[in-house]
Amino acid sequence: MLDFLIPVAQAADAGSPSAEGGMLSLLFPVALIAIFYFLLIRPQMKRNKEQRQMTQRLAKGDEVVIMGGLAGRVTDIGEVYMTMEIADNVLVKVQKASVNTVLPKGTLKTL
């Protein structure tokens, strides 16, 4: 006759989660966000900043390689585009953002 009260009594003993369990459940997402920040977001922001500084420091006469693998010497620089000499009297206009690497002076002669 009292068998129907046993499941109710067992459920009442479980109680609500403690404050410690609540803190642990919040700790995991916070730790995950911190890991993503230090392993993914922060290095990408650093690379973007370095790329932006490199394009701002470009000057006429710099030897560069663009992302397509084309190497040449900068002959003219605009706000967004620059003109690059890839061979004698062969000029191409490319975006400044496409510059991948600034080479040391004289590198094009050895290529």
Jmol script that loads the backbone (N, CA, C; Angstrom):
load data "model"
ATOM      1  N   MET A   1       0.810  -1.180   0.000  1.00  0.00           N
ATOM      2  CA  MET A   1       0.000   0.000   0.000  1.00  0.00           C
ATOM      3  C   MET A   1       0.869   1.267   0.000  1.00  0.00           C
ATOM      4  N   LEU A   2       2.003   1.236   0.667  1.00  0.00           N
ATOM      5  CA  LEU A   2       2.895   2.400   0.695  1.00  0.00           C
ATOM      6  C   LEU A   2       3.959   2.335  -0.403  1.00  0.00           C
ATOM      7  N   ASP A   3       3.859   1.374  -1.292  1.00  0.00           N
ATOM      8  CA  ASP A   3       4.840   1.230  -2.367  1.00  0.00           C
ATOM      9  C   ASP A   3       4.861   2.439  -3.298  1.00  0.00           C
ATOM     10  N   PHE A   4       3.780   3.104  -3.464  1.00  0.00           N
ATOM     11  CA  PHE A   4       3.750   4.256  -4.365  1.00  0.00           C
ATOM     12  C   PHE A   4       4.476   5.462  -3.769  1.00  0.00           C
ATOM     13  N   LEU A   5       4.757   5.488  -2.458  1.00  0.00           N
ATOM     14  CA  LEU A   5       5.470   6.602  -1.831  1.00  0.00           C
ATOM     15  C   LEU A   5       6.986   6.457  -1.910  1.00  0.00           C
ATOM     16  N   ILE A   6       7.480   5.274  -2.155  1.00  0.00           N
ATOM     17  CA  ILE A   6       8.930   5.038  -2.185  1.00  0.00           C
ATOM     18  C   ILE A   6       9.604   5.822  -3.316  1.00  0.00           C
ATOM     19  N   PRO A   7       9.119   5.815  -4.555  1.00  0.00           N
ATOM     20  CA  PRO A   7       9.776   6.616  -5.602  1.00  0.00           C
ATOM     21  C   PRO A   7       9.747   8.106  -5.285  1.00  0.00           C
ATOM     22  N   VAL A   8       8.708   8.597  -4.655  1.00  0.00           N
ATOM     23  CA  VAL A   8       8.625  10.006  -4.294  1.00  0.00           C
ATOM     24  C   VAL A   8       9.670  10.336  -3.243  1.00  0.00           C
ATOM     25  N   ALA A   9       9.880   9.468  -2.289  1.00  0.00           N
ATOM     26  CA  ALA A   9      10.868   9.691  -1.242  1.00  0.00           C
ATOM     27  C   ALA A   9      12.269   9.654  -1.805  1.00  0.00           C
ATOM     28  N   GLN A  10      12.549   8.774  -2.729  1.00  0.00           N
ATOM     29  CA  GLN A  10      13.877   8.712  -3.347  1.00  0.00           C
ATOM     30  C   GLN A  10      14.154   9.966  -4.169  1.00  0.00           C
ATOM     31  N   ALA A  11      13.155  10.447  -4.845  1.00  0.00           N
ATOM     32  CA  ALA A  11      13.323  11.663  -5.636  1.00  0.00           C
ATOM     33  C   ALA A  11      13.552  12.863  -4.732  1.00  0.00           C
ATOM     34  N   ALA A  12      12.958  12.884  -3.571  1.00  0.00           N
ATOM     35  CA  ALA A  12      13.124  14.006  -2.658  1.00  0.00           C
ATOM     36  C   ALA A  12      14.517  14.032  -2.055  1.00  0.00           C
ATOM     37  N   ASP A  13      15.169  12.885  -1.907  1.00  0.00           N
ATOM     38  CA  ASP A  13      16.517  12.855  -1.338  1.00  0.00           C
ATOM     39  C   ASP A  13      17.561  13.454  -2.280  1.00  0.00           C
ATOM     40  N   ALA A  14      17.326  13.401  -3.579  1.00  0.00           N
ATOM     41  CA  ALA A  14      18.313  13.891  -4.541  1.00  0.00           C
ATOM     42  C   ALA A  14      18.554  15.378  -4.360  1.00  0.00           C
ATOM     43  N   GLY A  15      17.569  16.136  -4.134  1.00  0.00           N
ATOM     44  CA  GLY A  15      17.714  17.562  -3.881  1.00  0.00           C
ATOM     45  C   GLY A  15      18.154  18.328  -5.117  1.00  0.00           C
ATOM     46  N   SER A  16      18.412  19.596  -4.948  1.00  0.00           N
ATOM     47  CA  SER A  16      18.856  20.432  -6.060  1.00  0.00           C
ATOM     48  C   SER A  16      20.382  20.402  -6.140  1.00  0.00           C
ATOM     49  N   PRO A  17      20.946  20.738  -7.301  1.00  0.00           N
ATOM     50  CA  PRO A  17      22.399  20.740  -7.410  1.00  0.00           C
ATOM     51  C   PRO A  17      23.022  21.780  -6.481  1.00  0.00           C
ATOM     52  N   SER A  18      24.154  21.442  -5.945  1.00  0.00           N
ATOM     53  CA  SER A  18      24.817  22.351  -5.009  1.00  0.00           C
ATOM     54  C   SER A  18      25.470  23.504  -5.767  1.00  0.00           C
ATOM     55  N   ALA A  19      25.900  24.497  -5.022  1.00  0.00           N
ATOM     56  CA  ALA A  19      26.562  25.652  -5.637  1.00  0.00           C
ATOM     57  C   ALA A  19      27.884  25.234  -6.258  1.00  0.00           C
ATOM     58  N   GLU A  20      28.560  24.272  -5.695  1.00  0.00           N
ATOM     59  CA  GLU A  20      29.837  23.805  -6.234  1.00  0.00           C
ATOM     60  C   GLU A  20      29.648  23.184  -7.618  1.00  0.00           C
ATOM     61  N   GLY A  21      28.585  22.408  -7.785  1.00  0.00           N
ATOM     62  CA  GLY A  21      28.287  21.813  -9.085  1.00  0.00           C
ATOM     63  C   GLY A  21      27.952  22.872 -10.125  1.00  0.00           C
ATOM     64  N   GLY A  22      27.299  23.933  -9.708  1.00  0.00           N
ATOM     65  CA  GLY A  22      26.969  25.026 -10.612  1.00  0.00           C
ATOM     66  C   GLY A  22      28.208  25.765 -11.080  1.00  0.00           C
ATOM     67  N   MET A  23      29.157  25.944 -10.170  1.00  0.00           N
ATOM     68  CA  MET A  23      30.404  26.614 -10.535  1.00  0.00           C
ATOM     69  C   MET A  23      31.218  25.775 -11.509  1.00  0.00           C
ATOM     70  N   LEU A  24      31.228  24.467 -11.299  1.00  0.00           N
ATOM     71  CA  LEU A  24      31.962  23.585 -12.202  1.00  0.00           C
ATOM     72  C   LEU A  24      31.340  23.584 -13.588  1.00  0.00           C
ATOM     73  N   SER A  25      30.035  23.674 -13.658  1.00  0.00           N
ATOM     74  CA  SER A  25      29.384  23.689 -14.965  1.00  0.00           C
ATOM     75  C   SER A  25      29.665  25.003 -15.705  1.00  0.00           C
ATOM     76  N   LEU A  26      29.925  26.083 -15.005  1.00  0.00           N
ATOM     77  CA  LEU A  26      30.289  27.345 -15.642  1.00  0.00           C
ATOM     78  C   LEU A  26      31.780  27.418 -15.957  1.00  0.00           C
ATOM     79  N   LEU A  27      32.583  26.679 -15.238  1.00  0.00           N
ATOM     80  CA  LEU A  27      34.021  26.711 -15.436  1.00  0.00           C
ATOM     81  C   LEU A  27      34.419  26.137 -16.789  1.00  0.00           C
ATOM     82  N   PHE A  28      33.761  25.098 -17.235  1.00  0.00           N
ATOM     83  CA  PHE A  28      34.115  24.468 -18.509  1.00  0.00           C
ATOM     84  C   PHE A  28      33.945  25.419 -19.701  1.00  0.00           C
ATOM     85  N   PRO A  29      32.812  26.103 -19.879  1.00  0.00           N
ATOM     86  CA  PRO A  29      32.703  27.032 -21.020  1.00  0.00           C
ATOM     87  C   PRO A  29      33.697  28.190 -20.934  1.00  0.00           C
ATOM     88  N   VAL A  30      33.960  28.685 -19.746  1.00  0.00           N
ATOM     89  CA  VAL A  30      34.926  29.770 -19.592  1.00  0.00           C
ATOM     90  C   VAL A  30      36.322  29.290 -19.983  1.00  0.00           C
ATOM     91  N   ALA A  31      36.692  28.104 -19.565  1.00  0.00           N
ATOM     92  CA  ALA A  31      37.996  27.541 -19.938  1.00  0.00           C
ATOM     93  C   ALA A  31      38.071  27.301 -21.438  1.00  0.00           C
ATOM     94  N   LEU A  32      37.003  26.857 -22.043  1.00  0.00           N
ATOM     95  CA  LEU A  32      36.971  26.617 -23.478  1.00  0.00           C
ATOM     96  C   LEU A  32      37.144  27.919 -24.259  1.00  0.00           C
ATOM     97  N   ILE A  33      36.486  28.975 -23.809  1.00  0.00           N
ATOM     98  CA  ILE A  33      36.632  30.281 -24.459  1.00  0.00           C
ATOM     99  C   ILE A  33      38.063  30.784 -24.322  1.00  0.00           C
ATOM    100  N   ALA A  34      38.668  30.603 -23.164  1.00  0.00           N
ATOM    101  CA  ALA A  34      40.053  31.043 -22.961  1.00  0.00           C
ATOM    102  C   ALA A  34      41.009  30.269 -23.865  1.00  0.00           C
ATOM    103  N   ILE A  35      40.791  28.985 -24.010  1.00  0.00           N
ATOM    104  CA  ILE A  35      41.642  28.177 -24.887  1.00  0.00           C
ATOM    105  C   ILE A  35      41.504  28.637 -26.331  1.00  0.00           C
ATOM    106  N   PHE A  36      40.277  28.859 -26.797  1.00  0.00           N
ATOM    107  CA  PHE A  36      40.070  29.345 -28.153  1.00  0.00           C
ATOM    108  C   PHE A  36      40.742  30.696 -28.357  1.00  0.00           C
ATOM    109  N   TYR A  37      40.656  31.570 -27.370  1.00  0.00           N
ATOM    110  CA  TYR A  37      41.262  32.893 -27.504  1.00  0.00           C
ATOM    111  C   TYR A  37      42.774  32.791 -27.667  1.00  0.00           C
ATOM    112  N   PHE A  38      43.427  32.027 -26.796  1.00  0.00           N
ATOM    113  CA  PHE A  38      44.883  31.978 -26.831  1.00  0.00           C
ATOM    114  C   PHE A  38      45.440  31.112 -27.956  1.00  0.00           C
ATOM    115  N   LEU A  39      44.690  30.138 -28.432  1.00  0.00           N
ATOM    116  CA  LEU A  39      45.195  29.265 -29.489  1.00  0.00           C
ATOM    117  C   LEU A  39      44.752  29.675 -30.886  1.00  0.00           C
ATOM    118  N   LEU A  40      43.631  30.360 -31.025  1.00  0.00           N
ATOM    119  CA  LEU A  40      43.119  30.686 -32.349  1.00  0.00           C
ATOM    120  C   LEU A  40      42.986  32.180 -32.607  1.00  0.00           C
ATOM    121  N   ILE A  41      42.292  32.872 -31.744  1.00  0.00           N
ATOM    122  CA  ILE A  41      41.951  34.266 -32.024  1.00  0.00           C
ATOM    123  C   ILE A  41      43.158  35.187 -31.890  1.00  0.00           C
ATOM    124  N   ARG A  42      43.893  35.080 -30.804  1.00  0.00           N
ATOM    125  CA  ARG A  42      45.026  35.980 -30.555  1.00  0.00           C
ATOM    126  C   ARG A  42      46.128  35.856 -31.612  1.00  0.00           C
ATOM    127  N   PRO A  43      46.555  34.633 -31.991  1.00  0.00           N
ATOM    128  CA  PRO A  43      47.575  34.544 -33.052  1.00  0.00           C
ATOM    129  C   PRO A  43      47.098  35.112 -34.388  1.00  0.00           C
ATOM    130  N   GLN A  44      45.829  34.921 -34.725  1.00  0.00           N
ATOM    131  CA  GLN A  44      45.307  35.462 -35.979  1.00  0.00           C
ATOM    132  C   GLN A  44      45.285  36.983 -35.944  1.00  0.00           C
ATOM    133  N   MET A  45      44.923  37.562 -34.811  1.00  0.00           N
ATOM    134  CA  MET A  45      44.939  39.018 -34.688  1.00  0.00           C
ATOM    135  C   MET A  45      46.361  39.554 -34.827  1.00  0.00           C
ATOM    136  N   LYS A  46      47.329  38.832 -34.279  1.00  0.00           N
ATOM    137  CA  LYS A  46      48.728  39.240 -34.374  1.00  0.00           C
ATOM    138  C   LYS A  46      49.203  39.202 -35.830  1.00  0.00           C
ATOM    139  N   ARG A  47      48.840  38.133 -36.567  1.00  0.00           N
ATOM    140  CA  ARG A  47      49.218  38.033 -37.980  1.00  0.00           C
ATOM    141  C   ARG A  47      48.581  39.157 -38.791  1.00  0.00           C
ATOM    142  N   ASN A  48      47.326  39.462 -38.525  1.00  0.00           N
ATOM    143  CA  ASN A  48      46.650  40.545 -39.239  1.00  0.00           C
ATOM    144  C   ASN A  48      47.322  41.889 -38.975  1.00  0.00           C
ATOM    145  N   LYS A  49      47.718  42.125 -37.744  1.00  0.00           N
ATOM    146  CA  LYS A  49      48.390  43.381 -37.397  1.00  0.00           C
ATOM    147  C   LYS A  49      49.736  43.485 -38.114  1.00  0.00           C
ATOM    148  N   GLU A  50      50.501  42.399 -38.149  1.00  0.00           N
ATOM    149  CA  GLU A  50      51.795  42.402 -38.837  1.00  0.00           C
ATOM    150  C   GLU A  50      51.617  42.635 -40.337  1.00  0.00           C
ATOM    151  N   GLN A  51      50.609  42.007 -40.942  1.00  0.00           N
ATOM    152  CA  GLN A  51      50.323  42.191 -42.365  1.00  0.00           C
ATOM    153  C   GLN A  51      49.958  43.637 -42.658  1.00  0.00           C
ATOM    154  N   ARG A  52      49.122  44.221 -41.813  1.00  0.00           N
ATOM    155  CA  ARG A  52      48.695  45.609 -41.991  1.00  0.00           C
ATOM    156  C   ARG A  52      49.897  46.560 -41.880  1.00  0.00           C
ATOM    157  N   GLN A  53      50.782  46.319 -40.913  1.00  0.00           N
ATOM    158  CA  GLN A  53      51.967  47.162 -40.752  1.00  0.00           C
ATOM    159  C   GLN A  53      52.901  47.021 -41.944  1.00  0.00           C
ATOM    160  N   MET A  54      53.033  45.795 -42.464  1.00  0.00           N
ATOM    161  CA  MET A  54      53.908  45.568 -43.610  1.00  0.00           C
ATOM    162  C   MET A  54      53.397  46.326 -44.833  1.00  0.00           C
ATOM    163  N   THR A  55      52.112  46.304 -45.082  1.00  0.00           N
ATOM    164  CA  THR A  55      51.575  47.009 -46.246  1.00  0.00           C
ATOM    165  C   THR A  55      51.668  48.525 -46.075  1.00  0.00           C
ATOM    166  N   GLN A  56      51.598  49.015 -44.851  1.00  0.00           N
ATOM    167  CA  GLN A  56      51.733  50.453 -44.630  1.00  0.00           C
ATOM    168  C   GLN A  56      53.172  50.920 -44.825  1.00  0.00           C
ATOM    169  N   ARG A  57      54.145  50.039 -44.573  1.00  0.00           N
ATOM    170  CA  ARG A  57      55.557  50.411 -44.691  1.00  0.00           C
ATOM    171  C   ARG A  57      56.113  50.218 -46.094  1.00  0.00           C
ATOM    172  N   LEU A  58      55.301  49.718 -47.030  1.00  0.00           N
ATOM    173  CA  LEU A  58      55.801  49.518 -48.390  1.00  0.00           C
ATOM    174  C   LEU A  58      56.266  50.837 -48.980  1.00  0.00           C
ATOM    175  N   ALA A  59      57.378  50.776 -49.702  1.00  0.00           N
ATOM    176  CA  ALA A  59      57.925  51.976 -50.318  1.00  0.00           C
ATOM    177  C   ALA A  59      58.359  51.648 -51.742  1.00  0.00           C
ATOM    178  N   LYS A  60      58.492  52.668 -52.532  1.00  0.00           N
ATOM    179  CA  LYS A  60      58.943  52.515 -53.907  1.00  0.00           C
ATOM    180  C   LYS A  60      60.347  51.909 -53.895  1.00  0.00           C
ATOM    181  N   GLY A  61      60.555  50.877 -54.699  1.00  0.00           N
ATOM    182  CA  GLY A  61      61.853  50.205 -54.770  1.00  0.00           C
ATOM    183  C   GLY A  61      61.925  48.933 -53.944  1.00  0.00           C
ATOM    184  N   ASP A  62      60.942  48.667 -53.092  1.00  0.00           N
ATOM    185  CA  ASP A  62      60.929  47.420 -52.312  1.00  0.00           C
ATOM    186  C   ASP A  62      60.712  46.228 -53.236  1.00  0.00           C
ATOM    187  N   GLU A  63      61.357  45.134 -52.908  1.00  0.00           N
ATOM    188  CA  GLU A  63      61.165  43.889 -53.647  1.00  0.00           C
ATOM    189  C   GLU A  63      60.197  43.027 -52.851  1.00  0.00           C
ATOM    190  N   VAL A  64      59.112  42.598 -53.505  1.00  0.00           N
ATOM    191  CA  VAL A  64      58.042  41.902 -52.812  1.00  0.00           C
ATOM    192  C   VAL A  64      57.626  40.644 -53.557  1.00  0.00           C
ATOM    193  N   VAL A  65      56.965  39.751 -52.827  1.00  0.00           N
ATOM    194  CA  VAL A  65      56.304  38.592 -53.406  1.00  0.00           C
ATOM    195  C   VAL A  65      54.843  38.687 -53.012  1.00  0.00           C
ATOM    196  N   ILE A  66      53.946  38.594 -54.016  1.00  0.00           N
ATOM    197  CA  ILE A  66      52.525  38.652 -53.703  1.00  0.00           C
ATOM    198  C   ILE A  66      52.003  37.238 -53.474  1.00  0.00           C
ATOM    199  N   MET A  67      50.766  37.122 -53.009  1.00  0.00           N
ATOM    200  CA  MET A  67      50.206  35.827 -52.622  1.00  0.00           C
ATOM    201  C   MET A  67      50.128  34.836 -53.774  1.00  0.00           C
ATOM    202  N   GLY A  68      50.076  35.298 -54.999  1.00  0.00           N
ATOM    203  CA  GLY A  68      50.052  34.402 -56.155  1.00  0.00           C
ATOM    204  C   GLY A  68      51.415  33.847 -56.497  1.00  0.00           C
ATOM    205  N   GLY A  69      52.459  34.308 -55.802  1.00  0.00           N
ATOM    206  CA  GLY A  69      53.806  33.818 -56.050  1.00  0.00           C
ATOM    207  C   GLY A  69      54.598  34.694 -57.003  1.00  0.00           C
ATOM    208  N   LEU A  70      54.026  35.788 -57.455  1.00  0.00           N
ATOM    209  CA  LEU A  70      54.684  36.696 -58.382  1.00  0.00           C
ATOM    210  C   LEU A  70      55.646  37.600 -57.607  1.00  0.00           C
ATOM    211  N   ALA A  71      56.903  37.663 -58.082  1.00  0.00           N
ATOM    212  CA  ALA A  71      57.911  38.489 -57.414  1.00  0.00           C
ATOM    213  C   ALA A  71      58.252  39.673 -58.302  1.00  0.00           C
ATOM    214  N   GLY A  72      58.468  40.830 -57.685  1.00  0.00           N
ATOM    215  CA  GLY A  72      58.809  42.018 -58.451  1.00  0.00           C
ATOM    216  C   GLY A  72      59.201  43.178 -57.558  1.00  0.00           C
ATOM    217  N   ARG A  73      59.475  44.303 -58.218  1.00  0.00           N
ATOM    218  CA  ARG A  73      59.908  45.521 -57.518  1.00  0.00           C
ATOM    219  C   ARG A  73      58.780  46.549 -57.591  1.00  0.00           C
ATOM    220  N   VAL A  74      58.492  47.188 -56.475  1.00  0.00           N
ATOM    221  CA  VAL A  74      57.434  48.199 -56.399  1.00  0.00           C
ATOM    222  C   VAL A  74      57.909  49.456 -57.123  1.00  0.00           C
ATOM    223  N   THR A  75      57.090  49.937 -58.087  1.00  0.00           N
ATOM    224  CA  THR A  75      57.450  51.152 -58.819  1.00  0.00           C
ATOM    225  C   THR A  75      56.548  52.327 -58.467  1.00  0.00           C
ATOM    226  N   ASP A  76      55.324  52.039 -58.014  1.00  0.00           N
ATOM    227  CA  ASP A  76      54.403  53.112 -57.655  1.00  0.00           C
ATOM    228  C   ASP A  76      53.425  52.577 -56.612  1.00  0.00           C
ATOM    229  N   ILE A  77      53.081  53.422 -55.652  1.00  0.00           N
ATOM    230  CA  ILE A  77      52.166  53.005 -54.585  1.00  0.00           C
ATOM    231  C   ILE A  77      51.018  53.989 -54.491  1.00  0.00           C
ATOM    232  N   GLY A  78      49.806  53.431 -54.485  1.00  0.00           N
ATOM    233  CA  GLY A  78      48.604  54.234 -54.280  1.00  0.00           C
ATOM    234  C   GLY A  78      48.006  53.900 -52.921  1.00  0.00           C
ATOM    235  N   GLU A  79      46.768  54.317 -52.729  1.00  0.00           N
ATOM    236  CA  GLU A  79      46.096  54.066 -51.457  1.00  0.00           C
ATOM    237  C   GLU A  79      45.763  52.584 -51.287  1.00  0.00           C
ATOM    238  N   VAL A  80      45.230  51.967 -52.344  1.00  0.00           N
ATOM    239  CA  VAL A  80      44.826  50.563 -52.275  1.00  0.00           C
ATOM    240  C   VAL A  80      45.674  49.699 -53.197  1.00  0.00           C
ATOM    241  N   TYR A  81      46.071  50.242 -54.343  1.00  0.00           N
ATOM    242  CA  TYR A  81      46.820  49.476 -55.348  1.00  0.00           C
ATOM    243  C   TYR A  81      48.256  49.952 -55.437  1.00  0.00           C
ATOM    244  N   MET A  82      49.097  49.086 -55.973  1.00  0.00           N
ATOM    245  CA  MET A  82      50.492  49.451 -56.246  1.00  0.00           C
ATOM    246  C   MET A  82      50.871  48.871 -57.601  1.00  0.00           C
ATOM    247  N   THR A  83      51.851  49.494 -58.233  1.00  0.00           N
ATOM    248  CA  THR A  83      52.361  49.004 -59.498  1.00  0.00           C
ATOM    249  C   THR A  83      53.677  48.296 -59.223  1.00  0.00           C
ATOM    250  N   MET A  84      53.823  47.120 -59.836  1.00  0.00           N
ATOM    251  CA  MET A  84      54.976  46.276 -59.571  1.00  0.00           C
ATOM    252  C   MET A  84      55.615  45.900 -60.907  1.00  0.00           C
ATOM    253  N   GLU A  85      56.933  46.014 -60.990  1.00  0.00           N
ATOM    254  CA  GLU A  85      57.663  45.619 -62.193  1.00  0.00           C
ATOM    255  C   GLU A  85      58.136  44.184 -62.002  1.00  0.00           C
ATOM    256  N   ILE A  86      57.624  43.265 -62.842  1.00  0.00           N
ATOM    257  CA  ILE A  86      57.969  41.852 -62.690  1.00  0.00           C
ATOM    258  C   ILE A  86      59.078  41.434 -63.653  1.00  0.00           C
ATOM    259  N   ALA A  87      59.306  42.222 -64.696  1.00  0.00           N
ATOM    260  CA  ALA A  87      60.410  42.011 -65.645  1.00  0.00           C
ATOM    261  C   ALA A  87      60.710  43.376 -66.257  1.00  0.00           C
ATOM    262  N   ASP A  88      61.728  43.449 -67.120  1.00  0.00           N
ATOM    263  CA  ASP A  88      62.060  44.725 -67.740  1.00  0.00           C
ATOM    264  C   ASP A  88      60.865  45.238 -68.532  1.00  0.00           C
ATOM    265  N   ASN A  89      60.392  46.413 -68.191  1.00  0.00           N
ATOM    266  CA  ASN A  89      59.276  47.098 -68.836  1.00  0.00           C
ATOM    267  C   ASN A  89      57.958  46.318 -68.785  1.00  0.00           C
ATOM    268  N   VAL A  90      57.798  45.430 -67.822  1.00  0.00           N
ATOM    269  CA  VAL A  90      56.539  44.711 -67.621  1.00  0.00           C
ATOM    270  C   VAL A  90      55.995  45.132 -66.252  1.00  0.00           C
ATOM    271  N   LEU A  91      54.923  45.931 -66.284  1.00  0.00           N
ATOM    272  CA  LEU A  91      54.341  46.457 -65.051  1.00  0.00           C
ATOM    273  C   LEU A  91      52.963  45.825 -64.837  1.00  0.00           C
ATOM    274  N   VAL A  92      52.683  45.463 -63.604  1.00  0.00           N
ATOM    275  CA  VAL A  92      51.359  44.958 -63.242  1.00  0.00           C
ATOM    276  C   VAL A  92      50.862  45.762 -62.048  1.00  0.00           C
ATOM    277  N   LYS A  93      49.560  45.946 -62.007  1.00  0.00           N
ATOM    278  CA  LYS A  93      48.945  46.664 -60.888  1.00  0.00           C
ATOM    279  C   LYS A  93      48.260  45.627 -60.001  1.00  0.00           C
ATOM    280  N   VAL A  94      48.616  45.612 -58.715  1.00  0.00           N
ATOM    281  CA  VAL A  94      48.067  44.645 -57.762  1.00  0.00           C
ATOM    282  C   VAL A  94      47.606  45.378 -56.504  1.00  0.00           C
ATOM    283  N   GLN A  95      46.778  44.706 -55.723  1.00  0.00           N
ATOM    284  CA  GLN A  95      46.358  45.276 -54.452  1.00  0.00           C
ATOM    285  C   GLN A  95      47.499  45.183 -53.452  1.00  0.00           C
ATOM    286  N   LYS A  96      47.630  46.209 -52.629  1.00  0.00           N
ATOM    287  CA  LYS A  96      48.672  46.193 -51.597  1.00  0.00           C
ATOM    288  C   LYS A  96      48.446  45.065 -50.599  1.00  0.00           C
ATOM    289  N   ALA A  97      47.190  44.712 -50.363  1.00  0.00           N
ATOM    290  CA  ALA A  97      46.869  43.655 -49.395  1.00  0.00           C
ATOM    291  C   ALA A  97      47.336  42.290 -49.876  1.00  0.00           C
ATOM    292  N   SER A  98      47.643  42.146 -51.177  1.00  0.00           N
ATOM    293  CA  SER A  98      48.080  40.849 -51.690  1.00  0.00           C
ATOM    294  C   SER A  98      49.572  40.590 -51.467  1.00  0.00           C
ATOM    295  N   VAL A  99      50.285  41.555 -50.916  1.00  0.00           N
ATOM    296  CA  VAL A  99      51.714  41.367 -50.656  1.00  0.00           C
ATOM    297  C   VAL A  99      51.883  40.351 -49.537  1.00  0.00           C
ATOM    298  N   ASN A 100      52.661  39.314 -49.829  1.00  0.00           N
ATOM    299  CA  ASN A 100      52.885  38.247 -48.866  1.00  0.00           C
ATOM    300  C   ASN A 100      54.193  38.451 -48.109  1.00  0.00           C
ATOM    301  N   THR A 101      55.236  38.855 -48.824  1.00  0.00           N
ATOM    302  CA  THR A 101      56.557  38.980 -48.218  1.00  0.00           C
ATOM    303  C   THR A 101      57.299  40.158 -48.825  1.00  0.00           C
ATOM    304  N   VAL A 102      58.022  40.884 -48.007  1.00  0.00           N
ATOM    305  CA  VAL A 102      58.957  41.898 -48.486  1.00  0.00           C
ATOM    306  C   VAL A 102      60.340  41.269 -48.444  1.00  0.00           C
ATOM    307  N   LEU A 103      60.982  41.205 -49.598  1.00  0.00           N
ATOM    308  CA  LEU A 103      62.281  40.543 -49.714  1.00  0.00           C
ATOM    309  C   LEU A 103      63.420  41.519 -49.403  1.00  0.00           C
ATOM    310  N   PRO A 104      64.564  41.001 -48.983  1.00  0.00           N
ATOM    311  CA  PRO A 104      65.741  41.871 -48.820  1.00  0.00           C
ATOM    312  C   PRO A 104      66.181  42.419 -50.176  1.00  0.00           C
ATOM    313  N   LYS A 105      66.788  43.590 -50.177  1.00  0.00           N
ATOM    314  CA  LYS A 105      67.245  44.222 -51.418  1.00  0.00           C
ATOM    315  C   LYS A 105      68.219  43.304 -52.144  1.00  0.00           C
ATOM    316  N   GLY A 106      68.074  43.231 -53.471  1.00  0.00           N
ATOM    317  CA  GLY A 106      68.974  42.414 -54.291  1.00  0.00           C
ATOM    318  C   GLY A 106      68.552  40.973 -54.454  1.00  0.00           C
ATOM    319  N   THR A 107      67.474  40.564 -53.840  1.00  0.00           N
ATOM    320  CA  THR A 107      67.032  39.168 -53.921  1.00  0.00           C
ATOM    321  C   THR A 107      66.547  38.831 -55.325  1.00  0.00           C
ATOM    322  N   LEU A 108      65.909  39.779 -56.008  1.00  0.00           N
ATOM    323  CA  LEU A 108      65.374  39.502 -57.346  1.00  0.00           C
ATOM    324  C   LEU A 108      66.479  39.169 -58.341  1.00  0.00           C
ATOM    325  N   LYS A 109      67.665  39.684 -58.165  1.00  0.00           N
ATOM    326  CA  LYS A 109      68.770  39.386 -59.080  1.00  0.00           C
ATOM    327  C   LYS A 109      69.193  37.927 -58.984  1.00  0.00           C
ATOM    328  N   THR A 110      69.012  37.351 -57.818  1.00  0.00           N
ATOM    329  CA  THR A 110      69.430  35.957 -57.633  1.00  0.00           C
ATOM    330  C   THR A 110      68.357  34.962 -58.068  1.00  0.00           C
ATOM    331  N   LEU A 111      67.125  35.420 -58.301  1.00  0.00           N
ATOM    332  CA  LEU A 111      66.046  34.507 -58.702  1.00  0.00           C
ATOM    333  C   LEU A 111      66.145  34.164 -60.133  1.00  0.00           C
TER     334      LEU A 111
END
end "model"
wireframe off; spacefill off
backbone 0.3
color backbone group
